[in-house]
Amino acid sequence: MEIKTLDVGSLPFEGKRDRFLQEALSYMVEDKEHEYFVKKTVDSFIDKIETGLNIPNYPQFRNMNEMFLEMMDGVEKIKEGYVSIGKISLKPGVSEIPEVKAIKEFSSEIYEKTGFFNVKVCVTGPYTLSQLFSYRNPSLIQELGKTLAEISEKNIFKKKYGQVTFFTLDEPTFGLIDDPLIDFGAKGREKLKKAWEKIFKNCKDKGVETGIHLHSTSDKLFWEINSLNIVESHVEDPLYKSLYTKEQLEKRKKKLKGSICITDFDKLIMNKLKKEKPNLKKTEIMQEVGNIWNKIRKGETKPETFLEKEESIKERIKNLTKYFGAEKIPYVGPECGLRSFPTYKCAIQYLRKMNKAVNETK
């Protein structure tokens, strides 16, 4: 069985950020004054394809939470966070994620440079978005879920030159804190379960693979979602080492996206320091990390020297397929987005390195 590669989405932004953000909103609503935004998005998507990714996520340069809340009515931003000022719904005339819209509308141009292409679409989940609100209740999760389900469905496309084949719901805050709103037996937990099911079903019914991106798998609610196909978390999450995961994959008929390379750049620096200077104390390591960042910014140190070796990536692939079976690991990729990387060039090189390691392991 062929293992396919995909990424989580985000990359470091280099260029005119204010213009990019302004044109993203314009493109979403009025479809004008968007040349810079479209070029930046399309060029970056082509860069991702050329690294060897089988299913690249749309390039994510904007704040993952704000970009979806900006599509919604009934939401207002205040000093303390966001508040609901009415029923939450899509703004009139708004349904497409601007980055997805750009890829779809310029699919022929992308095809000319890369051939037929697949796209991964990611959307922030209702639980994570609810964390930004100053007042949270079960109805908030329900309304966010309903609106996100509509957004998700409307951003699945299939055209002559390219198509969406994978959808991921990003829930990075789920399971990280003790939250009474979703305690066992709580109304909010049932609302979240139904919201997830609706979002995934809308996408699965359109013929795409569905996945959830987590930073913690301590809360097992995600296993109960029938329309969810693929589960993923960070490299060191117990998800990838436990017998419980094996049992749930069989019982629930699900599979894993194997996270095969670390994307926290501070951690990449620390890991290299620990190998080179094993006697350093924790405080000394942190000081060294700061010094290295200063050297990177000054151009005195190349950030690429801190990327994981291909051998380490290959070893993770082998361990995952050996433990779970190759049929349970149909997809692999970085553990998270690459926004923390010092440069865009470094991030793209990491994707290329990862894809090379995967191809050499097949």
C-alpha positions in Angstrom: 0.0 0.0 0.0 1.4 3.4 -1.0 1.9 5.9 1.8 0.9 9.4 0.8 2.3 12.6 2.2 0.4 15.7 3.3 1.2 18.7 5.5 -0.7 20.6 8.2 -0.7 23.9 6.4 1.0 26.9 7.9 4.3 28.4 6.6 6.4 31.5 7.6 5.2 34.6 5.8 7.7 36.7 3.9 6.4 39.9 2.1 3.8 42.5 2.6 1.7 41.1 5.4 -0.8 44.0 5.7 -1.5 43.9 2.0 -1.9 40.1 2.0 -4.4 40.2 4.9 -6.4 43.1 3.4 -6.6 41.4 0.0 -7.7 38.1 1.6 -10.7 39.8 3.0 -11.4 41.7 -0.2 -11.2 38.5 -2.2 -13.5 36.7 0.1 -16.2 39.3 -0.1 -15.9 41.5 -3.2 -13.5 39.6 -5.5 -11.4 42.7 -6.3 -7.9 44.0 -5.4 -6.5 40.6 -4.8 -3.6 40.2 -7.2 -0.9 40.0 -4.4 -2.9 37.6 -2.3 -3.7 35.3 -5.1 -0.1 35.2 -6.5 1.3 34.6 -3.0 -1.1 31.8 -2.4 -0.8 30.1 -5.8 3.0 30.3 -5.9 3.3 28.8 -2.4 0.9 26.0 -3.3 3.0 25.2 -6.3 6.1 25.2 -4.1 4.5 22.7 -1.8 3.6 20.4 -4.7 7.1 20.6 -6.0 8.5 19.4 -2.6 6.8 16.1 -3.5 3.7 16.4 -1.2 0.9 14.2 -2.5 -1.8 16.2 -0.9 -0.6 19.7 0.1 -2.8 21.8 2.3 -3.7 25.2 1.0 -0.9 27.6 2.1 -1.8 29.1 5.5 -0.3 32.4 6.3 -3.2 33.9 8.3 -4.2 33.4 11.9 -6.0 30.0 11.8 -8.7 31.1 14.3 -9.4 34.6 13.1 -9.7 33.7 9.4 -12.8 31.6 10.1 -14.4 34.0 12.6 -14.0 36.7 10.0 -16.4 34.7 7.8 -19.2 34.7 10.5 -22.0 37.0 11.4 -23.1 37.2 15.1 -19.6 37.4 16.3 -17.8 40.5 17.7 -14.3 41.0 18.9 -13.8 42.9 22.1 -10.8 43.4 24.4 -11.5 40.3 26.5 -11.9 38.1 23.4 -14.9 37.3 21.2 -18.6 37.5 22.1 -21.7 36.2 20.5 -24.0 39.1 19.6 -26.7 37.0 17.9 -27.1 33.8 16.1 -23.8 32.7 14.5 -24.0 32.2 10.8 -22.1 32.8 7.5 -21.9 36.4 6.4 -24.0 37.0 3.3 -22.2 36.1 0.1 -19.3 34.5 2.0 -18.7 30.7 1.8 -15.3 30.1 0.3 -12.0 30.2 2.1 -10.0 32.7 0.1 -7.0 30.4 -0.2 -9.1 27.6 -1.5 -10.9 29.9 -3.8 -7.6 31.1 -5.3 -6.4 27.5 -5.9 -9.7 26.5 -7.5 -9.9 29.5 -9.8 -6.3 29.2 -10.9 -6.3 25.5 -11.1 -5.3 25.5 -14.8 -2.3 27.6 -14.1 -1.2 25.2 -11.3 -1.8 22.2 -13.6 0.4 23.7 -16.3 3.3 23.7 -13.9 2.7 20.6 -11.8 0.1 18.3 -13.5 -3.1 17.1 -11.9 -3.1 18.0 -8.2 -4.9 17.1 -5.0 -5.7 19.5 -2.2 -6.1 19.2 1.5 -8.5 21.6 3.2 -8.2 22.3 6.9 -10.7 24.2 9.1 -10.5 25.2 12.7 -12.8 23.1 14.9 -15.8 24.5 17.0 -14.1 23.6 20.3 -10.9 25.5 19.6 -12.9 28.5 18.3 -15.1 28.5 21.4 -12.0 28.9 23.5 -11.6 32.5 22.1 -15.0 33.6 23.5 -15.3 35.4 26.8 -18.5 33.4 27.6 -18.9 29.8 26.5 -21.9 27.4 26.7 -23.2 24.4 24.8 -25.2 26.5 22.3 -22.0 28.3 21.3 -20.4 25.1 20.3 -23.5 24.0 18.4 -23.8 27.3 16.5 -20.1 27.3 15.6 -20.3 23.7 14.6 -23.2 24.3 12.3 -21.5 27.3 10.6 -18.2 25.4 10.2 -20.1 22.4 8.7 -21.4 24.8 6.0 -17.9 26.3 5.4 -16.4 22.8 5.2 -18.9 21.5 2.7 -18.7 24.5 0.4 -14.9 24.3 0.2 -14.8 20.8 -1.3 -14.3 21.0 -5.0 -13.5 18.7 -8.0 -12.4 20.3 -11.2 -10.7 19.2 -14.4 -7.2 20.1 -13.2 -7.4 19.5 -9.4 -9.6 18.4 -6.6 -9.9 18.3 -2.8 -9.3 14.8 -1.5 -8.6 15.3 2.2 -10.4 17.4 4.8 -9.0 18.0 8.3 -10.6 19.6 11.3 -8.0 21.3 13.5 -8.7 21.0 17.3 -5.3 21.9 18.9 -6.8 23.0 22.2 -9.0 19.9 22.7 -7.8 17.7 25.6 -5.2 20.2 26.8 -7.2 21.6 29.8 -9.7 20.4 32.3 -12.9 21.9 30.8 -16.2 21.4 32.7 -18.1 22.3 29.6 -17.2 19.0 28.0 -17.0 16.8 31.1 -18.5 13.3 30.7 -22.3 13.6 30.8 -22.2 17.4 30.2 -24.5 18.9 27.6 -21.5 20.6 25.9 -19.8 17.2 25.3 -22.8 15.9 23.4 -23.1 19.2 21.4 -19.4 18.9 20.4 -19.8 15.3 19.4 -22.8 16.2 17.2 -21.0 19.2 15.7 -17.9 17.1 14.8 -20.2 14.4 13.3 -22.0 16.9 11.1 -18.8 18.6 9.9 -17.2 15.3 9.0 -20.3 13.8 7.4 -20.8 16.8 5.2 -17.3 16.3 3.8 -17.3 12.5 3.7 -20.6 12.6 1.7 -18.7 14.5 -1.0 -16.2 11.7 -1.3 -13.2 13.0 0.6 -11.1 11.5 3.4 -11.8 13.1 6.8 -9.2 13.7 9.6 -8.8 15.4 12.9 -5.6 17.2 14.0 -5.0 17.1 17.7 -2.3 18.2 20.1 -3.5 15.9 22.8 -5.4 12.6 22.7 -6.0 12.3 26.4 -9.8 12.8 25.9 -11.0 9.9 23.8 -14.2 11.5 22.4 -12.9 11.7 18.9 -12.9 7.9 18.6 -16.7 7.9 18.8 -17.2 10.0 15.6 -18.5 7.7 12.9 -17.7 9.9 9.9 -14.1 10.5 11.0 -11.6 8.4 9.1 -8.1 9.5 10.1 -6.6 10.6 13.5 -3.3 12.5 13.9 -1.4 14.1 16.7 2.2 15.1 17.5 5.3 12.9 17.2 5.6 12.0 20.8 1.9 11.6 21.6 1.0 8.3 23.2 -1.4 7.8 20.3 1.4 6.4 18.2 2.6 3.9 20.8 -0.3 2.5 22.7 -2.2 -0.8 22.5 -5.4 1.2 23.1 -4.9 2.9 19.7 -4.5 -0.4 18.0 -7.7 -1.7 19.5 -9.6 1.5 18.6 -8.4 1.5 15.0 -9.8 -2.0 14.6 -13.0 -1.4 16.6 -13.8 2.0 15.0 -12.5 1.2 11.5 -10.2 4.2 11.5 -6.6 4.8 10.5 -3.7 7.1 11.4 -1.8 9.9 9.8 1.7 9.2 11.0 3.5 12.3 12.3 7.1 11.7 11.3 9.0 15.0 11.9 9.0 17.6 14.6 8.0 21.1 13.7 8.6 23.1 16.9 11.8 24.9 15.8 12.8 25.6 19.4 12.7 21.9 20.0 14.7 21.1 16.9 17.4 23.5 18.2 17.3 21.9 21.7 17.5 18.4 20.3 20.6 19.3 18.4 22.2 21.0 21.4 21.5 18.0 23.6 23.4 15.8 21.2 26.3 18.1 20.8 26.5 19.3 24.4 24.9 16.6 26.6 26.2 18.2 29.8 24.3 21.5 29.5 21.8 22.3 32.2 18.2 23.2 31.3 18.8 27.0 31.9 21.9 26.8 29.8 20.1 25.1 27.0 17.4 27.8 26.9 20.1 30.5 26.9 21.8 28.7 24.0 18.5 28.5 22.1 18.2 32.3 22.4 21.7 32.8 21.2 21.2 30.6 18.2 18.0 32.5 17.2 20.0 35.7 17.3 22.6 34.2 15.0 19.9 32.9 12.6 18.3 36.4 12.4 21.7 38.0 11.7 22.5 35.5 9.0 25.4 34.0 11.0 23.8 30.5 11.3 21.8 28.6 8.7 18.5 27.4 10.1 18.6 24.3 7.8 21.4 22.8 10.0 18.7 22.2 12.7 16.4 20.2 10.6 15.9 16.5 11.5 18.0 14.0 9.5 16.3 11.9 6.9 17.4 8.8 8.9 15.3 9.9 11.9 12.2 10.4 9.7 12.7 7.0 8.0 13.0 5.4 11.4 9.6 6.8 12.6 7.9 5.6 9.4 9.4 2.1 9.9 8.4 2.0 13.6 4.8 3.1 12.9 4.2 0.7 10.0 5.8 -2.2 12.0 3.7 -1.5 15.1 0.3 -0.8 13.4 0.7 -2.4 10.0 1.2 -0.4 6.8 -2.5 -0.6 6.0 -3.2 1.5 9.1 -0.8 4.3 8.2 -2.0 5.5 4.7 -0.8 9.0 5.3 2.3 10.6 6.9 3.5 14.2 7.3 4.9 16.8 9.7 3.4 16.8 13.2 2.1 20.4 12.8 2.4 23.6 10.7 5.8 25.2 10.0 5.0 28.8 11.0 7.6 28.8 13.7 10.4 28.2 11.2 12.8 31.1 10.7 12.4 31.4 7.0 10.1 30.3 4.2 13.0 28.6 2.4 13.9 26.5 5.4 10.3 25.4 5.8 10.0 24.3 2.1 13.3 22.5 2.4 12.0 20.5 5.4 9.0 19.4 3.4 11.3 18.4 0.6 13.6 16.5 3.0 10.6 14.7 4.5 9.2 13.6 1.1 12.6 12.3 0.1 12.7 10.2 3.2 9.3 8.8 2.6 10.0 8.0 -1.0 13.2 6.2 0.0 11.3 4.2 2.7 8.5 2.9 0.3 
